[in-house]
Amino acid sequence: MTEQRYLADSTVREFEATVERSLDDRVVLDGTHFYPTGGGQPNDTGTLRVPDADGDGEATLAVVDVEKTDTVYHRVDGAAPPAGTAVRGVVDWDRRYAHMRYHTAQHLLSAVLLEEFDARTVGNQLYADRARLDADYPKFSETDLADVETRMNGLVDDALPVRHYTMDRADAEAELDTERTRIDLLPSSITELRIVEVGDADDPFDRTACAGTHVGTTDEVGEVTVVGRTTQGSETERLTFTLAGT
């Protein structure tokens, strides 16, 4: 199974790998830093550099989609290189970094809504230029939205550290606040959790089970603008926000 290297270090932009399987236009690598679609975060794109037919240079294949099922599959824009081929992966960093910023901002928003309104996050979707979050709440006022935006930008300015670690699920359920970590949203088949924390290690502002990519400190998120809300049923509100420079 593909080693999911992006979970250990989301800052890597280029990496070496070997093709384990080749399936028409899909490639399975022994390890990857390309993030597959999941948890509301879109897949990475980029390129695979492979030796050309003469062995004197490199050919370039665009990575157009990445998905994780039994392993991680990279779909390319041409014939997949055969098993055993050494490749160099290059991640589209602008796209990835935007996702990292938005995913970290979503954690801040989820924590603010839970703390200020007792509103649990029930869904989210990130893009490279915006994000949306669905909250279990009847209706936010314009004043509420302004207050949320102010609070989020204060957390950004605080440059809080963001870190991650793995934890046995049973230990996490026994020791952590499951309301905040949202462990109940994960399939029971997941027995080891990746925990992402924002803030002081002894008293984090947010602690969430998450397999996404994030920035190192909250000031990398940049200025947050809450652009609006829509009602998604009688008890669900959808908030949309953008980040400066995206």
Buried (B, 14 or more C-beta within 10 A) or exposed (E): EBBBBBBEEBBBEEBEBEBBBBEEBBBBBEBBBBBBEEBBBBBBBBBBBBBEEEEEEEEBBEBEBBBBEEBBBBBBEEEBBEEEBEBBBBBBBEBBBBBBBBBBBBBBBBBBBBEEBEBBBBBBBBBBEBBBBBBBBEEBEEEBBEBBBEBBBEBBEBEBBBBBEEBEBEEBBEEBEBEBBBBEBBEEEEEEBBBBBBBEEEEBBBBBBBBBBBBBBBEBBBEBBBEEBEEBEEEBBBBBBBBEEB
